[in-house]
Amino acid sequence: MFNNRAKKKIVLLVGHPDTGQTHTRELAVLYEAAAKKAGHEVQKFHVGEMHFDPILYKGYKVIQPLEPDLQKLQDAIRQCDHFVVLYPNWWCTMPALLKGLFDRIWLPGFAFTMRKNKQGVRTVGWDKLLKGKTARVIVLSGTHPLLVRLFFGNYTNELARGVLWFAGFNVRTTCFGPSEHAPEWKLNSWRRQVIRLGRLGE
């Protein structure tokens, strides 16, 4: 469960590949500042500033050695209490670079293990190796979130459930939009929400 009073080790991952000023980056900065001010420990990563090959060439048949930036992120996630991922909704999913990051680091032995019998044959189910941690997925979309969900379904499901929940995280999602040409009053509302989440470590 989410515990608002405990001081947490938080990993903050900015999933927008643009290293310039974006709404995603601004909200991440506000979250980080509020969390640190409240006494939480925060490690921030920006996918656009990390150096790694996002392509998983052989699937799990051949495990590619992780680059130092990916190793550092894996270690931080392993040790954290709470994991926050912010990204823009592009074509009802996350940006390709962010997807490539999870393809590379979300490995057997780190995030999960598939169950096997004594003969080494896969059976039903899997073990969630990151159980007991919490996560927050914050998504910005160019269209109103309710319209996106109405026409295309739950566009946060791929990361929130397919990746994080699969590994054991207790996940909550926050969706903002429409973000393009958003008026200042709406941006301020989003900023206040993110500052509150940072302060609570949620």
Contacts in CASP RR format, 6 or more apart in sequence:
PFRMAT RR
TARGET T0000
AUTHOR 0000-0000-0000
METHOD contacts of the structure
MODEL  1
MFNNRAKKKIVLLVGHPDTGQTHTRELAVLYEAAAKKAGHEVQKFHVGEM
HFDPILYKGYKVIQPLEPDLQKLQDAIRQCDHFVVLYPNWWCTMPALLKG
LFDRIWLPGFAFTMRKNKQGVRTVGWDKLLKGKTARVIVLSGTHPLLVRL
FFGNYTNELARGVLWFAGFNVRTTCFGPSEHAPEWKLNSWRRQVIRLGRL
GE
1 134 0 8 1.000
1 170 0 8 1.000
2 134 0 8 1.000
2 170 0 8 1.000
2 172 0 8 1.000
2 200 0 8 1.000
2 202 0 8 1.000
4 200 0 8 1.000
4 201 0 8 1.000
4 202 0 8 1.000
6 81 0 8 1.000
7 38 0 8 1.000
7 39 0 8 1.000
7 40 0 8 1.000
7 41 0 8 1.000
8 40 0 8 1.000
8 41 0 8 1.000
8 80 0 8 1.000
8 81 0 8 1.000
8 82 0 8 1.000
8 201 0 8 1.000
9 40 0 8 1.000
9 41 0 8 1.000
9 43 0 8 1.000
9 79 0 8 1.000
9 80 0 8 1.000
9 81 0 8 1.000
9 82 0 8 1.000
10 35 0 8 1.000
10 40 0 8 1.000
10 41 0 8 1.000
10 42 0 8 1.000
10 43 0 8 1.000
10 80 0 8 1.000
10 81 0 8 1.000
10 82 0 8 1.000
10 83 0 8 1.000
10 84 0 8 1.000
10 198 0 8 1.000
10 201 0 8 1.000
11 42 0 8 1.000
11 43 0 8 1.000
11 45 0 8 1.000
11 73 0 8 1.000
11 76 0 8 1.000
11 77 0 8 1.000
11 80 0 8 1.000
11 82 0 8 1.000
11 83 0 8 1.000
11 84 0 8 1.000
12 28 0 8 1.000
12 31 0 8 1.000
12 32 0 8 1.000
12 35 0 8 1.000
12 42 0 8 1.000
12 43 0 8 1.000
12 44 0 8 1.000
12 45 0 8 1.000
12 84 0 8 1.000
12 86 0 8 1.000
13 44 0 8 1.000
13 45 0 8 1.000
13 46 0 8 1.000
13 47 0 8 1.000
13 73 0 8 1.000
13 83 0 8 1.000
13 84 0 8 1.000
13 85 0 8 1.000
13 86 0 8 1.000
14 24 0 8 1.000
14 25 0 8 1.000
14 28 0 8 1.000
14 44 0 8 1.000
14 45 0 8 1.000
14 46 0 8 1.000
14 47 0 8 1.000
14 48 0 8 1.000
14 86 0 8 1.000
14 87 0 8 1.000
15 24 0 8 1.000
15 46 0 8 1.000
15 47 0 8 1.000
15 48 0 8 1.000
15 85 0 8 1.000
15 86 0 8 1.000
15 87 0 8 1.000
15 88 0 8 1.000
15 94 0 8 1.000
15 95 0 8 1.000
15 97 0 8 1.000
15 98 0 8 1.000
16 22 0 8 1.000
16 24 0 8 1.000
16 25 0 8 1.000
16 47 0 8 1.000
16 48 0 8 1.000
16 86 0 8 1.000
16 87 0 8 1.000
16 88 0 8 1.000
16 95 0 8 1.000
17 47 0 8 1.000
17 48 0 8 1.000
17 95 0 8 1.000
17 97 0 8 1.000
17 98 0 8 1.000
18 25 0 8 1.000
18 48 0 8 1.000
19 46 0 8 1.000
19 48 0 8 1.000
19 49 0 8 1.000
22 88 0 8 1.000
23 88 0 8 1.000
23 140 0 8 1.000
23 176 0 8 1.000
23 179 0 8 1.000
23 182 0 8 1.000
23 187 0 8 1.000
23 190 0 8 1.000
24 86 0 8 1.000
24 87 0 8 1.000
24 88 0 8 1.000
24 140 0 8 1.000
25 46 0 8 1.000
26 191 0 8 1.000
27 86 0 8 1.000
27 138 0 8 1.000
27 140 0 8 1.000
27 176 0 8 1.000
27 190 0 8 1.000
27 191 0 8 1.000
27 194 0 8 1.000
28 44 0 8 1.000
28 46 0 8 1.000
28 86 0 8 1.000
30 191 0 8 1.000
30 194 0 8 1.000
30 195 0 8 1.000
31 84 0 8 1.000
31 86 0 8 1.000
31 194 0 8 1.000
31 195 0 8 1.000
31 197 0 8 1.000
31 198 0 8 1.000
32 42 0 8 1.000
32 44 0 8 1.000
32 198 0 8 1.000
33 195 0 8 1.000
34 194 0 8 1.000
34 195 0 8 1.000
34 196 0 8 1.000
34 197 0 8 1.000
34 198 0 8 1.000
34 199 0 8 1.000
35 42 0 8 1.000
35 198 0 8 1.000
35 199 0 8 1.000
35 201 0 8 1.000
36 42 0 8 1.000
37 199 0 8 1.000
38 198 0 8 1.000
38 199 0 8 1.000
38 200 0 8 1.000
38 201 0 8 1.000
40 198 0 8 1.000
40 201 0 8 1.000
43 76 0 8 1.000
43 80 0 8 1.000
45 69 0 8 1.000
45 72 0 8 1.000
45 73 0 8 1.000
45 76 0 8 1.000
47 95 0 8 1.000
47 97 0 8 1.000
47 98 0 8 1.000
47 101 0 8 1.000
48 97 0 8 1.000
50 69 0 8 1.000
50 70 0 8 1.000
50 73 0 8 1.000
50 101 0 8 1.000
51 67 0 8 1.000
51 68 0 8 1.000
51 69 0 8 1.000
52 66 0 8 1.000
52 67 0 8 1.000
52 69 0 8 1.000
52 70 0 8 1.000
52 101 0 8 1.000
52 104 0 8 1.000
53 64 0 8 1.000
53 67 0 8 1.000
53 104 0 8 1.000
54 96 0 8 1.000
54 97 0 8 1.000
54 99 0 8 1.000
54 100 0 8 1.000
54 101 0 8 1.000
54 103 0 8 1.000
54 104 0 8 1.000
55 100 0 8 1.000
55 103 0 8 1.000
56 64 0 8 1.000
56 100 0 8 1.000
56 103 0 8 1.000
56 104 0 8 1.000
57 64 0 8 1.000
58 64 0 8 1.000
60 107 0 8 1.000
60 108 0 8 1.000
63 107 0 8 1.000
64 104 0 8 1.000
66 74 0 8 1.000
66 104 0 8 1.000
66 105 0 8 1.000
70 101 0 8 1.000
70 104 0 8 1.000
70 105 0 8 1.000
73 101 0 8 1.000
73 105 0 8 1.000
74 105 0 8 1.000
74 110 0 8 1.000
77 83 0 8 1.000
77 105 0 8 1.000
77 130 0 8 1.000
78 110 0 8 1.000
78 130 0 8 1.000
80 133 0 8 1.000
81 133 0 8 1.000
81 134 0 8 1.000
82 133 0 8 1.000
82 134 0 8 1.000
82 135 0 8 1.000
82 136 0 8 1.000
82 201 0 8 1.000
82 202 0 8 1.000
83 133 0 8 1.000
83 134 0 8 1.000
83 135 0 8 1.000
83 136 0 8 1.000
83 164 0 8 1.000
83 169 0 8 1.000
84 135 0 8 1.000
84 136 0 8 1.000
84 137 0 8 1.000
84 138 0 8 1.000
84 197 0 8 1.000
85 98 0 8 1.000
85 135 0 8 1.000
85 136 0 8 1.000
85 137 0 8 1.000
85 138 0 8 1.000
85 159 0 8 1.000
85 164 0 8 1.000
86 138 0 8 1.000
86 139 0 8 1.000
86 140 0 8 1.000
87 94 0 8 1.000
87 95 0 8 1.000
87 98 0 8 1.000
87 138 0 8 1.000
87 139 0 8 1.000
87 140 0 8 1.000
87 159 0 8 1.000
88 95 0 8 1.000
88 139 0 8 1.000
88 140 0 8 1.000
88 141 0 8 1.000
88 142 0 8 1.000
88 179 0 8 1.000
89 139 0 8 1.000
89 140 0 8 1.000
89 141 0 8 1.000
89 142 0 8 1.000
89 148 0 8 1.000
89 155 0 8 1.000
92 148 0 8 1.000
92 152 0 8 1.000
92 153 0 8 1.000
92 155 0 8 1.000
93 99 0 8 1.000
93 155 0 8 1.000
93 158 0 8 1.000
94 158 0 8 1.000
94 159 0 8 1.000
102 159 0 8 1.000
102 163 0 8 1.000
105 111 0 8 1.000
106 112 0 8 1.000
106 163 0 8 1.000
106 167 0 8 1.000
108 114 0 8 1.000
109 129 0 8 1.000
110 129 0 8 1.000
111 128 0 8 1.000
111 129 0 8 1.000
111 130 0 8 1.000
111 166 0 8 1.000
111 167 0 8 1.000
112 126 0 8 1.000
112 127 0 8 1.000
112 128 0 8 1.000
112 129 0 8 1.000
112 166 0 8 1.000
112 167 0 8 1.000
113 126 0 8 1.000
113 127 0 8 1.000
113 129 0 8 1.000
114 122 0 8 1.000
114 125 0 8 1.000
114 126 0 8 1.000
115 122 0 8 1.000
115 123 0 8 1.000
115 124 0 8 1.000
115 125 0 8 1.000
115 126 0 8 1.000
115 127 0 8 1.000
116 122 0 8 1.000
116 123 0 8 1.000
117 123 0 8 1.000
126 166 0 8 1.000
128 166 0 8 1.000
128 167 0 8 1.000
128 168 0 8 1.000
129 167 0 8 1.000
129 168 0 8 1.000
130 167 0 8 1.000
130 168 0 8 1.000
130 169 0 8 1.000
131 167 0 8 1.000
131 168 0 8 1.000
132 168 0 8 1.000
132 169 0 8 1.000
132 170 0 8 1.000
133 168 0 8 1.000
133 169 0 8 1.000
133 170 0 8 1.000
134 169 0 8 1.000
134 170 0 8 1.000
134 171 0 8 1.000
134 172 0 8 1.000
134 202 0 8 1.000
135 160 0 8 1.000
135 164 0 8 1.000
135 169 0 8 1.000
135 170 0 8 1.000
135 171 0 8 1.000
135 172 0 8 1.000
136 171 0 8 1.000
136 172 0 8 1.000
136 173 0 8 1.000
136 174 0 8 1.000
136 197 0 8 1.000
136 202 0 8 1.000
137 156 0 8 1.000
137 159 0 8 1.000
137 160 0 8 1.000
137 164 0 8 1.000
137 171 0 8 1.000
137 172 0 8 1.000
137 173 0 8 1.000
137 174 0 8 1.000
138 173 0 8 1.000
138 174 0 8 1.000
138 175 0 8 1.000
138 176 0 8 1.000
138 194 0 8 1.000
138 197 0 8 1.000
139 145 0 8 1.000
139 155 0 8 1.000
139 156 0 8 1.000
139 173 0 8 1.000
139 174 0 8 1.000
139 175 0 8 1.000
139 176 0 8 1.000
140 175 0 8 1.000
140 176 0 8 1.000
140 177 0 8 1.000
140 179 0 8 1.000
141 148 0 8 1.000
141 155 0 8 1.000
141 175 0 8 1.000
141 176 0 8 1.000
141 177 0 8 1.000
141 178 0 8 1.000
141 179 0 8 1.000
142 177 0 8 1.000
142 178 0 8 1.000
142 179 0 8 1.000
142 180 0 8 1.000
143 177 0 8 1.000
143 178 0 8 1.000
144 177 0 8 1.000
144 178 0 8 1.000
145 175 0 8 1.000
145 176 0 8 1.000
145 177 0 8 1.000
148 155 0 8 1.000
149 155 0 8 1.000
156 173 0 8 1.000
156 175 0 8 1.000
160 171 0 8 1.000
160 173 0 8 1.000
161 171 0 8 1.000
164 171 0 8 1.000
165 171 0 8 1.000
172 202 0 8 1.000
174 193 0 8 1.000
174 194 0 8 1.000
174 197 0 8 1.000
176 190 0 8 1.000
177 186 0 8 1.000
182 190 0 8 1.000
END
